Amino acid sequence: MTDDIDKARDWLGNEVDCGTCTHLGLRASGGCRLMHACVNDRYARCIDRFFKWNPVLADAYVTHPHFEVRAIAANHANVFLLPMLLDDAEETVRWNAARRLPKRFVLRLRSDPHREVRMRVATLLDGEELAPMMSDQDYYVRLVVASRIAPALLGRLISDDEPEVRRVVALRIPHDWLLGMVTDPDGTVRLEIARRLSPDSLSLLRRDPDWRVRYEVASRITAAELAELTEDGDSMVQEAARARVAIRPERPRESGT
């Protein structure tokens, strides 16, 4: 008895019959191979291989009932057939169509119902094109936006609900805006701010509740501000501050004595 795994089956679970296939003639010329390169197979890798071998046939499959076939056909079909796929019920089809189309078509998917599509769309856009996505309901979409949008446009994300988004903002905002984030409720965000502030501005964080922030402050703050940190409640912060206090430049010797 032949095990089911040894049989080629279509997306409905029926056994594939080469004898009834529209592309039977391709088999003799090596244009397809059962369980290896077959448009009727249920496995995406077989469908993908079929279209790589026969890209000119993709146009006929952009409306196929199986979404895997439509999605893979979209990678090879004539671009003039792709706009209609932006309204496809399956997100994989919509994305595969969008990534081959001019940007004006991609903009339509900024509000796509599926987060994966919106995330990928965000990787293709720049500047003002990303602005509508700054208020996306999914934090990972906003994270992608925060990492790509122009720094001067990041103001709306300074108070984002997600700390990881604000951390990326802290890494990229203009230097003049840093002081506006020193009271951020998350320690990792304040740490990124501390790393970017000049030594003269670090005194604002010398009593920060997070020892990691105070350690950064102790490592870089001006010497005149170190005294308080040498008695910090955290031993690592103390050590960093005391090590710097102990390193004093030698006074030059007076000549002629």
Secondary structure, DSSP 8 states (H G I E B T S, - for coil): ---GGGS-B-TTS-B--GGG-TTHHHHHHTS-BTTTB-TT-SSHHHHHHHHHH-GGGGGGGTT-SSHHHHHHHTTTS-GGGSGGGGG-SSHHHHHHHHTTS-HHHHGGGGG-SSHHHHHHHHTT--GGGGGGGGG-SSHHHHHHHHHHS-GGGGGGGTT-S-HHHHHHHHHHS-GGGGGGGTT-S-HHHHHHHHHHS-GGGGGGGTT-SSHHHHHHHHHHS-GGG-GGGGG-SSHHHHHHHHHHHH--------TT-
